């Protein structure tokens, strides 16, 4: 199983979460490539069996959470897919609000099938995250 973990990080927290996701996938014998949205190519996305796509939560404290414009630009350029299984992840300070719904708006029309989502305030994974990652590899 080839997994690709792609992230956009402002202060390093989302990058930390991406690394933890990568480590957990490797423990489950996945072949993992990890990189920022600035490093990953169209070929990397096409070669992956599973896509883990994350960014930090931007927006007002209690409402208006959304992906940052650099992530939106990246998502608008990803290649079309036919039901590539995808897990979304985000880091946040107060709340995620409608973050995942907004992230899905950019990738689902391109054929990506979102099978789970992960969130963290500090970039660390929890029990729920572990369950989603295990499920994503089945």
C-alpha positions as CSV (number, residue, x, y, z in Angstrom):
1,X,0.0,0.0,0.0
2,X,1.4,3.4,-1.1
3,X,0.4,6.3,1.1
4,X,1.0,9.9,0.5
5,X,0.8,12.4,3.3
6,X,0.6,16.0,2.1
7,X,0.3,19.1,4.4
8,X,0.3,22.8,4.5
9,X,1.7,24.1,7.8
10,X,2.0,27.7,9.1
11,X,3.8,27.2,12.5
12,X,4.9,23.6,12.3
13,X,2.0,22.0,14.1
14,X,0.4,20.6,11.0
15,X,3.8,19.3,9.8
16,X,4.2,17.6,13.2
17,X,0.8,15.9,12.7
18,X,1.7,14.8,9.2
19,X,4.9,13.2,10.5
20,X,2.9,11.4,13.2
21,X,0.4,10.1,10.6
22,X,3.3,9.0,8.5
23,X,4.9,7.1,11.4
24,X,1.7,5.4,12.3
25,X,1.2,4.3,8.6
26,X,4.7,2.9,8.5
27,X,4.1,0.9,11.6
28,X,1.2,-0.7,9.6
29,X,3.6,-1.6,6.8
30,X,2.5,1.1,4.4
31,X,5.0,2.6,2.0
32,X,4.8,6.3,2.9
33,X,5.9,9.5,1.2
34,X,5.4,12.8,3.0
35,X,5.8,16.3,1.8
36,X,4.4,19.8,1.9
37,X,2.0,21.1,-0.7
38,X,5.0,22.9,-2.2
39,X,7.0,19.7,-2.7
40,X,4.4,17.2,-3.9
41,X,3.9,16.6,-7.6
42,X,1.0,15.4,-9.7
43,X,2.9,12.1,-10.2
44,X,3.2,11.6,-6.4
45,X,-0.5,11.9,-6.1
46,X,-1.3,9.6,-9.0
47,X,1.1,7.0,-7.7
48,X,-0.5,6.8,-4.2
49,X,-3.1,4.3,-3.2
50,X,-4.2,6.4,-0.2
51,X,-4.0,10.2,0.2
52,X,-3.8,12.0,3.5
53,X,-4.3,15.7,2.9
54,X,-4.0,18.3,5.6
55,X,-3.7,22.0,6.4
56,X,-4.1,24.3,9.4
57,X,-7.5,25.9,10.2
58,X,-7.7,29.6,9.2
59,X,-10.5,31.9,10.0
60,X,-12.3,33.7,12.9
61,X,-12.2,32.3,16.4
62,X,-15.7,30.8,16.5
63,X,-16.9,30.9,12.9
64,X,-15.6,31.1,9.4
65,X,-13.0,28.4,9.6
66,X,-11.6,27.5,6.2
67,X,-8.5,26.2,4.5
68,X,-5.8,28.8,3.8
69,X,-5.6,30.1,0.3
70,X,-2.3,28.3,-0.4
71,X,-4.0,24.9,0.3
72,X,-7.0,25.9,-1.8
73,X,-4.7,26.7,-4.7
74,X,-3.0,23.3,-4.3
75,X,-6.3,21.5,-4.1
76,X,-7.5,23.2,-7.3
77,X,-4.4,21.9,-9.1
78,X,-4.5,18.2,-8.0
79,X,-5.2,15.8,-10.8
80,X,-8.6,14.2,-11.4
81,X,-9.0,10.9,-9.6
82,X,-11.4,7.9,-9.7
83,X,-12.4,7.3,-6.1
84,X,-8.9,7.7,-4.5
85,X,-9.4,7.0,-0.8
86,X,-8.6,10.2,1.1
87,X,-8.3,11.2,4.8
88,X,-8.4,14.9,5.6
89,X,-6.6,16.3,8.6
90,X,-6.3,19.7,10.2
91,X,-4.8,21.5,13.2
92,X,-6.6,24.3,15.0
93,X,-6.4,26.7,18.0
94,X,-10.1,26.9,19.1
95,X,-12.4,24.9,16.8
96,X,-12.5,23.4,13.3
97,X,-16.1,24.5,12.6
98,X,-17.0,23.6,9.0
99,X,-13.3,23.0,8.0
100,X,-13.7,19.5,6.7
101,X,-16.9,20.3,4.8
102,X,-15.0,23.1,3.1
103,X,-11.9,21.0,2.3
104,X,-14.2,18.4,0.7
105,X,-15.7,21.0,-1.6
106,X,-12.3,21.3,-3.3
107,X,-11.4,17.6,-3.7
108,X,-14.6,15.6,-4.0
109,X,-15.6,17.1,-7.4
110,X,-12.3,15.8,-8.7
111,X,-13.2,12.3,-7.7
112,X,-11.5,11.9,-4.3
113,X,-13.5,9.8,-1.8
114,X,-13.1,11.1,1.7
115,X,-13.2,8.2,4.2
116,X,-12.2,10.0,7.4
117,X,-10.9,13.1,9.1
118,X,-8.5,13.8,11.8
119,X,-8.0,17.0,13.9
120,X,-5.5,18.1,16.6
121,X,-4.7,21.2,18.6
122,X,-1.1,20.2,19.2
123,X,-0.2,18.0,16.2
124,X,-0.4,14.8,18.2
125,X,-2.7,11.9,17.4
126,X,-5.2,10.3,19.8
127,X,-7.1,7.0,20.0
128,X,-9.7,8.2,17.5
129,X,-6.9,9.1,15.1
130,X,-5.4,5.6,15.4
131,X,-8.8,4.0,14.6
132,X,-9.2,6.2,11.5
133,X,-5.7,5.4,10.3
134,X,-6.2,1.7,10.8
135,X,-9.5,1.9,8.9
136,X,-8.0,3.9,6.1
137,X,-5.6,1.1,5.2
138,X,-8.2,-1.6,4.9
